[in-house]
Structures are given as C-alpha cells and as structure tokens.
C-alpha cells in the first residue's frame, strides 16, 4: 500500500501542469443469507479509483489506481494499478506501451470473448466486469470504417482470493495464488480487426489469439489448490446488428488446446434486446433474451465444471427499465436458467444518481441450486454508495 501511495504521489508531481483527473470513492456492503459453516455472512469495504491523464506532445500518459479496504478480510486490502501506460498518436495509428484494461463483447450477462484481462475475483467473483490491468504492447491502424490491432500481452496475472472464512471464497480447500503456467516466459499474441457497416447498423470484431486461455483449471499441490494456465490457438468474434427497435447480438470462441488435460472447444452465445419506447411517459422497457452453449470435443478430458465454466447450456431472460431521467435511473432484472442442472439464478439491480456526483447501486441475487449441485442456496444483497469527482 505504501508503494502505491508513493507512486501516485510521484505521478501527481509529474503531471502537476495540465493534468486531467477523475475518480470515485465509496462504500460497499454485502450480505449473504446461507447455511454454510465457518463463513461470515457479510462484508463491508471502502473502495476508490483515481484516474490521471496528461497529454505530452502527440502522446499521453495515463494512470488509473484502484484501492480496496475490507474491514474483516486482510486479503481484500490493497492498492493496485489498473492502468499505467504511454500512448503515442501517429497520423492514422497509435502505439501503446504499458498496463491497461480492454472490453470485448456484445452480450449482456456474460462476455465469452472478453479474454484480454484476467478477472479480479478478489474484489467480487460475481461481477464479470471486474478486471486486473495487463502489461502489453499494442499498435492499432485506423481506417475509414475499421481498425486493425496487433497486441503482445506480456503478463498473465495471478488471481488472488479472499480469506477462507469470507463468503466470497468458494473453493473447498486452501488456495495458493501462484499461477502455474504451461510456458513460463512466453507472451500471448493477438490480432484484432473491428469494423462497422455504412448502410446497415452493424458492428463486428474478429480476433485471433496465440496465448493463454482465459479459462483455467485447478491442481492439488502440497495441501492447496493452484490455478493452471494453458496455451491455446483461439479464434473469437462478436457482432451487434440494429434493426428497427431490436439489437441482435452474438459471440463465439473456438479454441485448440495445447494442454493434455483440456479439450478443444467451441463456446457460443446469441441474444437480442427489443426496446419498447415510451411505455410510461418517457420511460423505456428493454426485453432481453440470451442463450449460451459450450461444446468440448474430447469427453475424456476435463469437463466444464473442472475448468470453472458456468455458461455451458444457459438461457437468460430479463428486462431493462430505463427511467430516462436526469439521474440516469435504471432497473435491470432477470433469471438465468442452467438447462443441464436445473439451477436458476435470479437477480435485480437498481442504479441511480443523486446530486450529480453520488451514485447508488442496489443488487439482489438468489441462487436456487439443484439437489446434486455443489452449491448451496444463497441470497445475496449488496448496497454501494459512491462519490464521483
């Protein structure tokens, strides 16, 4: 933590002239109703982010620092750089060197092509948007309606977890966060092409990866579980098509595994969002439908459970109610059906702003497991209040 504060102070001095900044500071409270022994039923944490940016000639330096302090969990007390990079802008291209986060995908519930950054499960294992910054070098060439990127990912981050008595900790045994890599010092390589239609409202992206898969599997080592990262050649793509009041979405990933324990696989997801405008005054209602399918090509190797893939045969039904007010208030609700295990996850989320600078987020999740499931019945409620500056 002292190191992070020192680096932030140094960055502030460097940027003292012409600095752009923004950030947020807030509190999160999580409550779990469960019958699991030796587990806490709540968590309270202070969280914050600060982003600094300074233009230097044709380039810019960006620093984004994240901090979290849990009152009970010592593992959830840290300061970390999510982004720390230099980007130089040429006439029709840009070069980035450093640590940053990227978002890839089109679907609402789960983005199976969002493979660049490692998920930050130490913060919240139930939030798929939480990410760890990744060290990389990338070059992007811009065309009229498209762009082409070459990315060399230099790091593969360890996924740290909560203390064992935290309700966020979901493993049956103690955990060693040191990642086992199939090729220790080999960087991952990506080629990404994105484009959009001129006459048709369509956006699409194609990606090739030769590198570590975003999926991992666990191994037993000296009484503890450790994650294993394995090499793949992977083709990914996602697209959105807007036609009248409906958005059609699709994602797909085909992986050829280089690990003797993990099968080649195909993972697909399709969905749509149909909006009914002015359903009650200025309010809009979006109806969401998504389906996910995972198919492995060798049944003698690890199954989806052993590699932690939850969206293997899932149907999601939901709705998004937008108030279209000055506070940007929105309600998102839905249910995810696991069609193999007959499990259901219900969730409800409400976001709004107060006095422009304050954001309030309320969430509720209910897991209804099957009789054969490894999971227990859980009710999870969350309240988050943040100040943005």
C-alpha positions, 0 to 999 in steps of 0.5 A: 500500500505504501508503494502505491501511495508513493507512486501516485504521489510521484505521478501527481508531481509529474503531471502537476501542469495540465493534468486531467483527473477523475475518480470515485470513492465509496462504500460497499456492503454485502450480505449473504443469507446461507447455511454454510459453516465457518463463513461470515455472512457479510462484508463491508469495504471502502473502495476508490479509483483515481484516474490521471491523464496528461497529454505530452506532445502527440502522446499521453500518459495515463494512470488509473489506481484502484484501492480496496479496504475490507474491514474483516478480510486482510486479503481484500486490502490493497492498492493496485494499478489498473492502468499505467501506460504511454500512448503515442498518436501517429497520423492514422495509428497509435502505439501503446506501451504499458498496463491497461484494461480492454472490453470485448463483447456484445452480450449482456450477462456474460462476455465469452470473448472478453479474454484480454484481462484476467478477472479480479475475483478478489474484489467480487467473483460475481461481477464479470466486469471486474478486471486486473490491468495487463502489461502489453504492447499494442499498435492499432491502424485506423481506417475509414470504417475499421481498425486493425490491432496487433497486441503482445500481452506480456503478463498473465496475472495471478488471481488472488482470493479472499480469506477462507472464512469470507463468503466470497471464497468458494473453493473447498480447500486452501488456495495458493495464488501462484499461477502455474503456467504451461510456458513460463516466459512466453507472451500471448499474441493477438490480432484484432480487426473491428469494423462497422457497416455504412448502410446497415447498423452493424458492428463486428470484431474478429480476433485471433489469439496465440496465448493463454486461455482465459479459462483455467483449471485447478491442481492439488499441490502440497495441501492447496489448490493452484490455478493452471494456465494453458496455451491455446490457438483461439479464434473469437468474434462478436457482432451487434446488428440494429434493426428497427427497435431490436439489437441482435447480438452474438459471440463465439470462441473456438479454441485448440488446446495445447494442454493434455488435460483440456479439450478443444472447444467451441463456446457460443452465445446469441441474444437480442434486446427489443426496446419498447419506447415510451411505455410510461411517459418517457420511460423505456422497457428493454426485453432481453433474451440470451442463450449460451452453449459450450461444446468440448470435443474430447469427453475424456478430458476435463469437463466444464465444471473442472475448468470453472465454466458456468455458461455451458447450456444457459438461457437468460431472460430479463428486462431493462427499465430505463427511467430516462431521467436526469439521474440516469435511473435504471432497473435491470432484472432477470433469471438465468436458467442452467438447462443441464442442472436445473439451477436458476439464478435470479437477480435485480439491480437498481442504479441511480444518481443523486446530486450529480456526483453520488451514485447508488447501486442496489443488487439482489441475487438468489441462487436456487441450486439443484439437489446434486449441485455443489452449491448451496442456496444463497441470497445475496444483497449488496448496497454501494454508495459512491462519490464521483469527482 
